[in-house]
Amino acid sequence: MRDQIIAHLNDAGYLEKMYRSNRGPFKKEFASLYPDVKGNALADFWNERLSYENDEISWGNSRELLLVILAALTAGFIAKLPAILSISQDFFYPRNIGFIIFPLLTTYFAWKNKLSTGKIAFIAGSILLGVIFINLLPHNDKSDTLTLSCIHLVLFLWSVLGFAFVGGAKNDTDKRLGFLKVNGDVVVMTGLIVIAGAIMTGVTIGLFSLIHFNIEKFYTQNIGIMGLAAAPIIATYLTQTNPQLVGKISPVIAKIFCPLVLITLVVYLFAMISSRENPYNNRDFLMIFNGVLLAVMAIIFFSVAESTGGNKSHTQTVILFLLSVVTIVVNGVALSAIVLRISEWGFSPNRSAVLGGNILILINLLLVSVQLFKAVFKKGEVGNVGKMIAFYLPVYFVWVVIVTFLFPLVFGFR
């Protein structure tokens, strides 16, 4: 993107198209190269435009706002389907929780990016396939493949959302990293909305209780559920129309938590050595251990996505490198533990899924660590780390498809 901006520095129309298609990366790349092009009239104009911060909240145009309101109401309606149609909650929610939010967000970005008919058909077909497949799987509370399919189906729908976000563009690392950044911003904004909603819930129930109206059950089962379903949709819309709301919060969170997570992991690994509990003799410990691994991977990915294209200090890059190295150690422990369990008890759906996921994560961590090593010791660009992460994302998508749709068939729905 940097080379494109330089090549079209005097083409106002082309720069505007670039900015509208991918605002975050454009702002970061332009900020990094502006000192070299300062004095150019158009460059000075763009610098002022991108540096201007509007304190007012933008609600977008009326058409887009109406679409988001309808999407939020639809999400609430889908969340209430078990009560409306007398469907078992134990059956509905594990299988369909991803369909409450992701298809609506996917529709929003498909409309926003004006995707072609072919791409929309691919998205619709993927979502329809997921709906039919997961709801036709035999109902068995003890089925590992059903549990794995339900979990990975959410990741599958998240991947389809990513396809709509990047507009189906191939090998566009900036847009893929932009998608990761948006996810981080949406998580922060959703958390704020949920906290505000919880406070409002408490105040509302408390006020009505003063006049002897017990609305707690009605409020939580209706307003509460619909509010939770609508929160991520509202959060997404707010981050898209007002990137300044959390644009500075997410990087700060990443900077704070990276060193804290690094220290915690190092201390934890030493503590685990002296403890009787470890992933080699405790199945639950292994599952939690893998959960920690995924969380740390997410922190690394979002930190890189936040920093790519911007000015990242050498200290921050070193911390990311050390965190990736420690995470490789954590991954190695988890991988050796699952290999040991497979050698003793053979392959099962859970062991196979964890083994495959750990191998993919290990490869990704090694590739990321190599790029971080170059950035720290060989004065390489942090942007190459982001490109490596973006390049590898489709690999995870392929594995998600395998676990979601093939594991139940391969393992006979057990």
Secondary structure in CASP SS format (residue, H / E / C, confidence):
PFRMAT SS
TARGET T0000
AUTHOR 0000-0000-0000
METHOD secondary structure of the structure
MODEL  1
M C 1.00
R H 1.00
D H 1.00
Q H 1.00
I H 1.00
I H 1.00
A H 1.00
H C 1.00
L C 1.00
N C 1.00
D C 1.00
A H 1.00
G H 1.00
Y H 1.00
L H 1.00
E H 1.00
K H 1.00
M H 1.00
Y H 1.00
R H 1.00
S H 1.00
N C 1.00
R H 1.00
G H 1.00
P H 1.00
F H 1.00
K H 1.00
K H 1.00
E H 1.00
F H 1.00
A H 1.00
S H 1.00
L H 1.00
Y H 1.00
P H 1.00
D H 1.00
V H 1.00
K C 1.00
G C 1.00
N C 1.00
A H 1.00
L H 1.00
A H 1.00
D H 1.00
F H 1.00
W H 1.00
N H 1.00
E H 1.00
R H 1.00
L H 1.00
S H 1.00
Y C 1.00
E C 1.00
N C 1.00
D C 1.00
E C 1.00
I C 1.00
S C 1.00
W C 1.00
G C 1.00
N C 1.00
S H 1.00
R H 1.00
E H 1.00
L H 1.00
L H 1.00
L H 1.00
V H 1.00
I H 1.00
L H 1.00
A H 1.00
A H 1.00
L H 1.00
T H 1.00
A H 1.00
G H 1.00
F H 1.00
I H 1.00
A H 1.00
K C 1.00
L H 1.00
P H 1.00
A H 1.00
I H 1.00
L H 1.00
S C 1.00
I C 1.00
S C 1.00
Q H 1.00
D H 1.00
F H 1.00
F H 1.00
Y H 1.00
P H 1.00
R H 1.00
N H 1.00
I H 1.00
G H 1.00
F H 1.00
I H 1.00
I C 1.00
F H 1.00
P H 1.00
L H 1.00
L H 1.00
T H 1.00
T H 1.00
Y H 1.00
F H 1.00
A H 1.00
W H 1.00
K H 1.00
N C 1.00
K C 1.00
L C 1.00
S C 1.00
T H 1.00
G H 1.00
K H 1.00
I H 1.00
A H 1.00
F H 1.00
I H 1.00
A H 1.00
G H 1.00
S H 1.00
I H 1.00
L H 1.00
L H 1.00
G H 1.00
V H 1.00
I H 1.00
F H 1.00
I H 1.00
N H 1.00
L H 1.00
L C 1.00
P C 1.00
H C 1.00
N C 1.00
D C 1.00
K C 1.00
S C 1.00
D H 1.00
T H 1.00
L H 1.00
T H 1.00
L H 1.00
S H 1.00
C H 1.00
I H 1.00
H H 1.00
L H 1.00
V H 1.00
L H 1.00
F H 1.00
L H 1.00
W H 1.00
S H 1.00
V H 1.00
L H 1.00
G H 1.00
F H 1.00
A H 1.00
F H 1.00
V C 1.00
G C 1.00
G C 1.00
A C 1.00
K C 1.00
N C 1.00
D C 1.00
T H 1.00
D H 1.00
K H 1.00
R H 1.00
L H 1.00
G H 1.00
F H 1.00
L H 1.00
K H 1.00
V H 1.00
N H 1.00
G H 1.00
D H 1.00
V H 1.00
V H 1.00
V H 1.00
M H 1.00
T H 1.00
G H 1.00
L H 1.00
I H 1.00
V H 1.00
I H 1.00
A H 1.00
G H 1.00
A H 1.00
I H 1.00
M H 1.00
T H 1.00
G H 1.00
V H 1.00
T H 1.00
I H 1.00
G H 1.00
L H 1.00
F H 1.00
S H 1.00
L H 1.00
I C 1.00
H C 1.00
F C 1.00
N C 1.00
I C 1.00
E H 1.00
K H 1.00
F H 1.00
Y H 1.00
T H 1.00
Q H 1.00
N H 1.00
I H 1.00
G H 1.00
I H 1.00
M H 1.00
G H 1.00
L H 1.00
A H 1.00
A H 1.00
A H 1.00
P H 1.00
I H 1.00
I H 1.00
A H 1.00
T H 1.00
Y H 1.00
L H 1.00
T H 1.00
Q H 1.00
T H 1.00
N C 1.00
P C 1.00
Q C 1.00
L C 1.00
V C 1.00
G C 1.00
K C 1.00
I H 1.00
S H 1.00
P H 1.00
V H 1.00
I H 1.00
A H 1.00
K H 1.00
I H 1.00
F H 1.00
C H 1.00
P H 1.00
L H 1.00
V H 1.00
L H 1.00
I H 1.00
T H 1.00
L H 1.00
V H 1.00
V H 1.00
Y H 1.00
L H 1.00
F H 1.00
A H 1.00
M H 1.00
I H 1.00
S H 1.00
S C 1.00
R C 1.00
E C 1.00
N C 1.00
P C 1.00
Y C 1.00
N C 1.00
N C 1.00
R H 1.00
D H 1.00
F H 1.00
L H 1.00
M H 1.00
I H 1.00
F H 1.00
N H 1.00
G H 1.00
V H 1.00
L H 1.00
L H 1.00
A H 1.00
V H 1.00
M H 1.00
A H 1.00
I H 1.00
I H 1.00
F H 1.00
F H 1.00
S H 1.00
V H 1.00
A H 1.00
E H 1.00
S H 1.00
T C 1.00
G C 1.00
G C 1.00
N C 1.00
K C 1.00
S C 1.00
H H 1.00
T H 1.00
Q H 1.00
T H 1.00
V H 1.00
I H 1.00
L H 1.00
F H 1.00
L H 1.00
L H 1.00
S H 1.00
V H 1.00
V H 1.00
T H 1.00
I H 1.00
V H 1.00
V H 1.00
N H 1.00
G H 1.00
V H 1.00
A H 1.00
L H 1.00
S H 1.00
A H 1.00
I H 1.00
V H 1.00
L H 1.00
R H 1.00
I H 1.00
S H 1.00
E H 1.00
W H 1.00
G C 1.00
F C 1.00
S C 1.00
P H 1.00
N H 1.00
R H 1.00
S H 1.00
A H 1.00
V H 1.00
L H 1.00
G H 1.00
G H 1.00
N H 1.00
I H 1.00
L H 1.00
I H 1.00
L H 1.00
I H 1.00
N H 1.00
L H 1.00
L H 1.00
L H 1.00
V H 1.00
S H 1.00
V H 1.00
Q H 1.00
L H 1.00
F H 1.00
K H 1.00
A H 1.00
V H 1.00
F H 1.00
K C 1.00
K C 1.00
G C 1.00
E C 1.00
V C 1.00
G H 1.00
N H 1.00
V H 1.00
G H 1.00
K H 1.00
M H 1.00
I H 1.00
A H 1.00
F H 1.00
Y H 1.00
L H 1.00
P H 1.00
V H 1.00
Y H 1.00
F H 1.00
V H 1.00
W H 1.00
V H 1.00
V H 1.00
I H 1.00
V H 1.00
T H 1.00
F H 1.00
L H 1.00
F H 1.00
P H 1.00
L H 1.00
V H 1.00
F C 1.00
G C 1.00
F C 1.00
R C 1.00
END
